[in-house]
Structures are given as C-alpha cells and as structure tokens.
Amino acid sequence: MDHKGTVTLETERLQLRRFTEEDAESMYRNWASDPEVTKYLTWPPHADVNVTGQLLAGWGRRYEEKAYYNWAIVLKELDEPIGNISVLKLNDRTEAAYVGYCMGRQWWGREIMPEALHRVIAFLFCEVGVNRIAACHDSDNPKSGRVMDKAGMKQEGVLRQEGINSQGICDIVWHGILRREFRTW
C-alpha cells in the first residue's frame, strides 16, 4: 500500500479535510454533544467544548503520520464540519481498512454520508492501494448499514454479542467491499 495520509478529498457537495482545533465549536454543536448521534458509538456525548478541543488537539498531532486517515465532513454550502469519517484500523499485511463515521442528525437522510463514504472508498482503493474495506454497525442501528449498502458495500455477517457501545454489549453487522467490486458513480 502507498499511504498518503489525510489529504483533502472533494465531491460535488462535500469537502473532506483535516480537522483543526478551530473546528471544536462546530464539532461540539453539530454532533459530539448529541446523545442521539452517539447512541450507537463507543464514546459518550462530550460534556463541553473543551473535551472536543482536547480530542481535536490529539488528532492534529497525528496528521503527519502517512497511515492516519481522519476527515472532517464539511458541507460546502455551510462551510463547517457536520461529521467525521475515518479509518479506524489498517492491516497492511492483508491490505484492509476498517472505517467508521458519524454525522449530526440535522443532516441525516440527505444522502451525505453515503457520498462521503463512497469518496473515501474510492481514495483508499485507487490511491492508497487497499484491497478490502469493511465497516460495522450495531444491529439495532440498521440505518448505518444502509449507508454502507448505498456506498457499494455488502453485508457479510453478524457477530453476536461481539461489540460494545453506549448501549452496552451488542450484535454487530459487518459490511465489506473488495477493490475488484468497486464501481464509481
């Protein structure tokens, strides 16, 4: 694989870019403080904007790593982050990437996350050289699975009582896509 790091990616409606510490207020307001957004995630809502700022400072220190991929999802018409998409884990030996994402609920149902995920998938396959991309969701959160399906991924299986999130131990549903299956829109 040829790691590139978190480079700016574009779609018609979105810019996927590195977070900056100046994004703390937008991130806190738009999704990090919302218990509905974090309901199926592995972290609780942020108690205040300082928690968000500390997280962003840590992320910022990692951006020089070529194998670190963590994007702010910026809706161009708004010009501020509305969500996050990242590679949670990489396996260089098997050329596999595991992705995760979240977005403010004000923008749910507008096909934004499938657009962002598809762009990240294209980048990882075409520029980094990944062969497999996978993601999972709590079985009680099927809308996240639909995002994966719309981006071209296929459901691969359910691991019973394998995950843990803000709701406790849960069944997780895995979706994946191989480079040879990828189609541009």
Salt bridges, closest charged atoms under 4 A:
ASP2 OD2 - LYS4 NZ 2.75
GLU10 OE1 - LYS76 NZ 2.80
ASP23 OD2 - ARG17 NH1 2.82
GLU25 OE2 - ARG29 NH1 3.82
ASP34 OD2 - ARG105 NE 2.66
GLU64 OE2 - ARG18 NH1 3.61
GLU65 OE1 - ARG62 NH2 3.01
GLU77 OE2 - ARG110 NH2 3.65
GLU80 OE2 - ARG29 NH2 2.48
ASP92 OD1 - HIS3 NE2 2.77
GLU111 OE2 - LYS150 NZ 2.78
GLU115 OE1 - ARG13 NH2 2.63
ASP149 OD1 - HIS175 ND1 3.14
GLU156 OE1 - ARG132 NH2 2.82
GLU181 OE2 - LYS154 NZ 3.95
